[in-house]
Amino acid sequence: MHLTVKDMLSTNDPHSEVLDSYLPLVTFEFIKNMLIKFNPSIEDVLAWTSNKSGAYSNKRSYTWLLSRTNTIPRVQPYLFWIGEAKFPEKYKFLVWLAYHNFVPTLLSLNDRNIAPSAICSHCGLEDETFLHYLCDCNFS
């Protein structure tokens, strides 16, 4: 599916609800409540306005997020300790996924009709949640 920003943020377009399943509720509500006007004479392109070249970078987005901590709730706590932590990026990403409850467990995949069952494939006793997989399963 090739959608534009206008497709996603338009109040009368059903595609805007796609964001709801990928973003934390507080972030989704923040985006949905933004008043954005679109100019039909300007082409929708990928551009990161916080960088002069228009190219996105993790470093620049981190700086931008830090500047927005008062307007976007719950950004500061996770950025403070994950962003400054001295461990590999893949572990930081896993912590971020867990913090936002986005780890693709069988329970979350089953809720999205991707996995046929939510039951842990190792023990077969409980639904596979992140905590079950990490701590509670006899096979973890």
PyRosetta script that sets phi, psi and omega in degrees:
from pyrosetta import init, pose_from_sequence

init()
pose = pose_from_sequence("MHLTVKDMLSTNDPHSEVLDSYLPLVTFEFIKNMLIKFNPSIEDVLAWTSNKSGAYSNKRSYTWLLSRTNTIPRVQPYLFWIGEAKFPEKYKFLVWLAYHNFVPTLLSLNDRNIAPSAICSHCGLEDETFLHYLCDCNFS")
pose.set_psi(1, 125.4)
pose.set_omega(1, 179.3)
pose.set_phi(2, -106.6)
pose.set_psi(2, 100.2)
pose.set_omega(2, -178.6)
pose.set_phi(3, -111.2)
pose.set_psi(3, 150.6)
pose.set_omega(3, 176.1)
pose.set_phi(4, -98.8)
pose.set_psi(4, 172.1)
pose.set_omega(4, 176.2)
pose.set_phi(5, -59.0)
pose.set_psi(5, -42.1)
pose.set_omega(5, 179.9)
pose.set_phi(6, -60.9)
pose.set_psi(6, -40.4)
pose.set_omega(6, 178.2)
pose.set_phi(7, -60.1)
pose.set_psi(7, -40.7)
pose.set_omega(7, -175.8)
pose.set_phi(8, -77.1)
pose.set_psi(8, -34.3)
pose.set_omega(8, -173.4)
pose.set_phi(9, -101.1)
pose.set_psi(9, -4.0)
pose.set_omega(9, 178.7)
pose.set_phi(10, -66.8)
pose.set_psi(10, 132.7)
pose.set_omega(10, -176.3)
pose.set_phi(11, -70.0)
pose.set_psi(11, -22.7)
pose.set_omega(11, -178.4)
pose.set_phi(12, -105.1)
pose.set_psi(12, 17.4)
pose.set_omega(12, -179.2)
pose.set_phi(13, -109.9)
pose.set_psi(13, 127.7)
pose.set_omega(13, -177.9)
pose.set_phi(14, -65.3)
pose.set_psi(14, -17.5)
pose.set_omega(14, -178.6)
pose.set_phi(15, -69.1)
pose.set_psi(15, -21.1)
pose.set_omega(15, -178.3)
pose.set_phi(16, -62.9)
pose.set_psi(16, -24.3)
pose.set_omega(16, 179.8)
pose.set_phi(17, -72.7)
pose.set_psi(17, -13.4)
pose.set_omega(17, 176.7)
pose.set_phi(18, -61.2)
pose.set_psi(18, -36.3)
pose.set_omega(18, 179.4)
pose.set_phi(19, -59.4)
pose.set_psi(19, -33.4)
pose.set_omega(19, -175.6)
pose.set_phi(20, -58.6)
pose.set_psi(20, -33.9)
pose.set_omega(20, -177.5)
pose.set_phi(21, -84.8)
pose.set_psi(21, -10.5)
pose.set_omega(21, -177.7)
pose.set_phi(22, -110.4)
pose.set_psi(22, -16.2)
pose.set_omega(22, -175.6)
pose.set_phi(23, -115.5)
pose.set_psi(23, 151.0)
pose.set_omega(23, 171.5)
pose.set_phi(24, -58.3)
pose.set_psi(24, 147.2)
pose.set_omega(24, -175.4)
pose.set_phi(25, -55.0)
pose.set_psi(25, -42.2)
pose.set_omega(25, -177.5)
pose.set_phi(26, -64.5)
pose.set_psi(26, -36.2)
pose.set_omega(26, 178.3)
pose.set_phi(27, -72.0)
pose.set_psi(27, -42.3)
pose.set_omega(27, 178.2)
pose.set_phi(28, -59.0)
pose.set_psi(28, -45.8)
pose.set_omega(28, 179.7)
pose.set_phi(29, -63.9)
pose.set_psi(29, -38.8)
pose.set_omega(29, 178.2)
pose.set_phi(30, -60.4)
pose.set_psi(30, -46.8)
pose.set_omega(30, -179.5)
pose.set_phi(31, -65.5)
pose.set_psi(31, -44.3)
pose.set_omega(31, -177.9)
pose.set_phi(32, -65.1)
pose.set_psi(32, -27.8)
pose.set_omega(32, -178.3)
pose.set_phi(33, -89.1)
pose.set_psi(33, -1.5)
pose.set_omega(33, 177.3)
pose.set_phi(34, -73.4)
pose.set_psi(34, 138.7)
pose.set_omega(34, 177.0)
pose.set_phi(35, -92.7)
pose.set_psi(35, 103.7)
pose.set_omega(35, -177.6)
pose.set_phi(36, -116.6)
pose.set_psi(36, 128.4)
pose.set_omega(36, 176.1)
pose.set_phi(37, -110.1)
pose.set_psi(37, 135.0)
pose.set_omega(37, -178.3)
pose.set_phi(38, -105.5)
pose.set_psi(38, 137.5)
pose.set_omega(38, 178.0)
pose.set_phi(39, -98.1)
pose.set_psi(39, 113.5)
pose.set_omega(39, -176.7)
pose.set_phi(40, -64.2)
pose.set_psi(40, -17.1)
pose.set_omega(40, -179.2)
pose.set_phi(41, -86.1)
pose.set_psi(41, -5.0)
pose.set_omega(41, -179.7)
pose.set_phi(42, -108.3)
pose.set_psi(42, 128.8)
pose.set_omega(42, -179.3)
pose.set_phi(43, -70.0)
pose.set_psi(43, 140.4)
pose.set_omega(43, 177.2)
pose.set_phi(44, -79.5)
pose.set_psi(44, 113.3)
pose.set_omega(44, -178.4)
pose.set_phi(45, -129.9)
pose.set_psi(45, 163.2)
pose.set_omega(45, 175.4)
pose.set_phi(46, -80.7)
pose.set_psi(46, 120.4)
pose.set_omega(46, 178.1)
pose.set_phi(47, -154.5)
pose.set_psi(47, 136.8)
pose.set_omega(47, 177.2)
pose.set_phi(48, -103.9)
pose.set_psi(48, 104.5)
pose.set_omega(48, -172.6)
pose.set_phi(49, -70.0)
pose.set_psi(49, -14.4)
pose.set_omega(49, 179.0)
pose.set_phi(50, -80.9)
pose.set_psi(50, 2.3)
pose.set_omega(50, 178.0)
pose.set_phi(51, -129.0)
pose.set_psi(51, 134.5)
pose.set_omega(51, -176.8)
pose.set_phi(52, -57.5)
pose.set_psi(52, -35.6)
pose.set_omega(52, -178.4)
pose.set_phi(53, -78.7)
pose.set_psi(53, -14.5)
pose.set_omega(53, -176.8)
pose.set_phi(54, 85.5)
pose.set_psi(54, -1.3)
pose.set_omega(54, -179.6)
pose.set_phi(55, -87.7)
pose.set_psi(55, 141.7)
pose.set_omega(55, 179.4)
pose.set_phi(56, -81.4)
pose.set_psi(56, 142.2)
pose.set_omega(56, 171.4)
pose.set_phi(57, -142.8)
pose.set_psi(57, 146.1)
pose.set_omega(57, 179.1)
pose.set_phi(58, -60.3)
pose.set_psi(58, -42.4)
pose.set_omega(58, -178.2)
pose.set_phi(59, -60.6)
pose.set_psi(59, -45.7)
pose.set_omega(59, -178.8)
pose.set_phi(60, -67.9)
pose.set_psi(60, -38.6)
pose.set_omega(60, 179.3)
pose.set_phi(61, -68.8)
pose.set_psi(61, -34.0)
pose.set_omega(61, 175.9)
pose.set_phi(62, -62.7)
pose.set_psi(62, -45.5)
pose.set_omega(62, 177.8)
pose.set_phi(63, -61.9)
pose.set_psi(63, -41.8)
pose.set_omega(63, 179.0)
pose.set_phi(64, -63.5)
pose.set_psi(64, -44.8)
pose.set_omega(64, 179.5)
pose.set_phi(65, -62.0)
pose.set_psi(65, -41.3)
pose.set_omega(65, 178.0)
pose.set_phi(66, -60.8)
pose.set_psi(66, -34.7)
pose.set_omega(66, 179.5)
pose.set_phi(67, -73.7)
pose.set_psi(67, -17.0)
pose.set_omega(67, -176.3)
pose.set_phi(68, -103.8)
pose.set_psi(68, 12.5)
pose.set_omega(68, -173.1)
pose.set_phi(69, -60.8)
pose.set_psi(69, -24.2)
pose.set_omega(69, 179.1)
pose.set_phi(70, -83.3)
pose.set_psi(70, -17.4)
pose.set_omega(70, -176.7)
pose.set_phi(71, -104.2)
pose.set_psi(71, -22.3)
pose.set_omega(71, 178.2)
pose.set_phi(72, -114.2)
pose.set_psi(72, 108.4)
pose.set_omega(72, -177.7)
pose.set_phi(73, -61.4)
pose.set_psi(73, 149.6)
pose.set_omega(73, 172.5)
pose.set_phi(74, 69.7)
pose.set_psi(74, 13.2)
pose.set_omega(74, 176.8)
pose.set_phi(75, -81.7)
pose.set_psi(75, -45.5)
pose.set_omega(75, -174.4)
pose.set_phi(76, -56.5)
pose.set_psi(76, -50.5)
pose.set_omega(76, -175.6)
pose.set_phi(77, -58.2)
pose.set_psi(77, -45.2)
pose.set_omega(77, -177.2)
pose.set_phi(78, -73.0)
pose.set_psi(78, -37.4)
pose.set_omega(78, 179.8)
pose.set_phi(79, -66.1)
pose.set_psi(79, -36.0)
pose.set_omega(79, -176.0)
pose.set_phi(80, -60.7)
pose.set_psi(80, -51.7)
pose.set_omega(80, -173.5)
pose.set_phi(81, -93.0)
pose.set_psi(81, -27.5)
pose.set_omega(81, 177.7)
pose.set_phi(82, -77.9)
pose.set_psi(82, -46.0)
pose.set_omega(82, -177.5)
pose.set_phi(83, -63.0)
pose.set_psi(83, -33.1)
pose.set_omega(83, -177.6)
pose.set_phi(84, -94.0)
pose.set_psi(84, -8.1)
pose.set_omega(84, -177.1)
pose.set_phi(85, -64.9)
pose.set_psi(85, 147.1)
pose.set_omega(85, -178.6)
pose.set_phi(86, -101.9)
pose.set_psi(86, 61.5)
pose.set_omega(86, 172.5)
pose.set_phi(87, -140.4)
pose.set_psi(87, 164.9)
pose.set_omega(87, -172.1)
pose.set_phi(88, -56.8)
pose.set_psi(88, 149.8)
pose.set_omega(88, -178.1)
pose.set_phi(89, -56.7)
pose.set_psi(89, -35.8)
pose.set_omega(89, -178.3)
pose.set_phi(90, -63.3)
pose.set_psi(90, -31.4)
pose.set_omega(90, 177.1)
pose.set_phi(91, -76.6)
pose.set_psi(91, -36.5)
pose.set_omega(91, 175.3)
pose.set_phi(92, -61.3)
pose.set_psi(92, -41.0)
pose.set_omega(92, -179.6)
pose.set_phi(93, -65.5)
pose.set_psi(93, -40.5)
pose.set_omega(93, 178.1)
pose.set_phi(94, -63.3)
pose.set_psi(94, -41.5)
pose.set_omega(94, 177.6)
pose.set_phi(95, -63.3)
pose.set_psi(95, -41.2)
pose.set_omega(95, 178.2)
pose.set_phi(96, -62.2)
pose.set_psi(96, -45.0)
pose.set_omega(96, 178.0)
pose.set_phi(97, -59.8)
pose.set_psi(97, -44.8)
pose.set_omega(97, -179.5)
pose.set_phi(98, -64.8)
pose.set_psi(98, -42.0)
pose.set_omega(98, -179.4)
pose.set_phi(99, -59.7)
pose.set_psi(99, -38.3)
pose.set_omega(99, -179.2)
pose.set_phi(100, -94.7)
pose.set_psi(100, 7.9)
pose.set_omega(100, 180.0)
pose.set_phi(101, 57.4)
pose.set_psi(101, 43.5)
pose.set_omega(101, -179.4)
pose.set_phi(102, -111.7)
pose.set_psi(102, 8.5)
pose.set_omega(102, 179.5)
pose.set_phi(103, -66.7)
pose.set_psi(103, 127.5)
pose.set_omega(103, -176.4)
pose.set_phi(104, -75.4)
pose.set_psi(104, 77.1)
pose.set_omega(104, 176.9)
pose.set_phi(105, -84.8)
pose.set_psi(105, 169.6)
pose.set_omega(105, 178.0)
pose.set_phi(106, -62.4)
pose.set_psi(106, -33.8)
pose.set_omega(106, 178.1)
pose.set_phi(107, -63.1)
pose.set_psi(107, -47.9)
pose.set_omega(107, -179.7)
pose.set_phi(108, -68.7)
pose.set_psi(108, -37.1)
pose.set_omega(108, 178.1)
pose.set_phi(109, -67.9)
pose.set_psi(109, -36.6)
pose.set_omega(109, 177.4)
pose.set_phi(110, -67.4)
pose.set_psi(110, -38.0)
pose.set_omega(110, 177.7)
pose.set_phi(111, -61.6)
pose.set_psi(111, -28.1)
pose.set_omega(111, 179.6)
pose.set_phi(112, -96.7)
pose.set_psi(112, 10.1)
pose.set_omega(112, -179.7)
pose.set_phi(113, 61.2)
pose.set_psi(113, 34.0)
pose.set_omega(113, 177.4)
pose.set_phi(114, -99.8)
pose.set_psi(114, -39.4)
pose.set_omega(114, 178.2)
pose.set_phi(115, -104.7)
pose.set_psi(115, 141.8)
pose.set_omega(115, -177.5)
pose.set_phi(116, -70.8)
pose.set_psi(116, -23.7)
pose.set_omega(116, -177.9)
pose.set_phi(117, -145.4)
pose.set_psi(117, 152.1)
pose.set_omega(117, 178.0)
pose.set_phi(118, -96.2)
pose.set_psi(118, -6.2)
pose.set_omega(118, -177.6)
pose.set_phi(119, -68.9)
pose.set_psi(119, 136.0)
pose.set_omega(119, 179.9)
pose.set_phi(120, -56.0)
pose.set_psi(120, 128.0)
pose.set_omega(120, -178.0)
pose.set_phi(121, -76.7)
pose.set_psi(121, -12.2)
pose.set_omega(121, 179.8)
pose.set_phi(122, -89.0)
pose.set_psi(122, -51.7)
pose.set_omega(122, -176.6)
pose.set_phi(123, -100.4)
pose.set_psi(123, -27.5)
pose.set_omega(123, 179.8)
pose.set_phi(124, 70.1)
pose.set_psi(124, 16.0)
pose.set_omega(124, -175.1)
pose.set_phi(125, -104.3)
pose.set_psi(125, -34.1)
pose.set_omega(125, -175.6)
pose.set_phi(126, -136.7)
pose.set_psi(126, 167.6)
pose.set_omega(126, 173.3)
pose.set_phi(127, -63.9)
pose.set_psi(127, 143.5)
pose.set_omega(127, 179.1)
pose.set_phi(128, -84.6)
pose.set_psi(128, 97.6)
pose.set_omega(128, 171.3)
pose.set_phi(129, -100.5)
pose.set_psi(129, 172.3)
pose.set_omega(129, 179.1)
pose.set_phi(130, -61.9)
pose.set_psi(130, -45.8)
pose.set_omega(130, -179.9)
pose.set_phi(131, -66.4)
pose.set_psi(131, -38.1)
pose.set_omega(131, 177.0)
pose.set_phi(132, -61.1)
pose.set_psi(132, -47.7)
pose.set_omega(132, -178.3)
pose.set_phi(133, -63.5)
pose.set_psi(133, -38.2)
pose.set_omega(133, -175.9)
pose.set_phi(134, -80.5)
pose.set_psi(134, -39.4)
pose.set_omega(134, -171.0)
pose.set_phi(135, -125.7)
pose.set_psi(135, -45.3)
pose.set_omega(135, -166.6)
pose.set_phi(136, -82.8)
pose.set_psi(136, -26.0)
pose.set_omega(136, -178.6)
pose.set_phi(137, -69.2)
pose.set_psi(137, 135.8)
pose.set_omega(137, 179.4)
pose.set_phi(138, -61.6)
pose.set_psi(138, -21.8)
pose.set_omega(138, -177.7)
pose.set_phi(139, -95.6)
pose.set_psi(139, 0.4)
pose.set_omega(139, -179.7)
pose.set_phi(140, -86.3)
pose.dump_pdb("model.pdb")
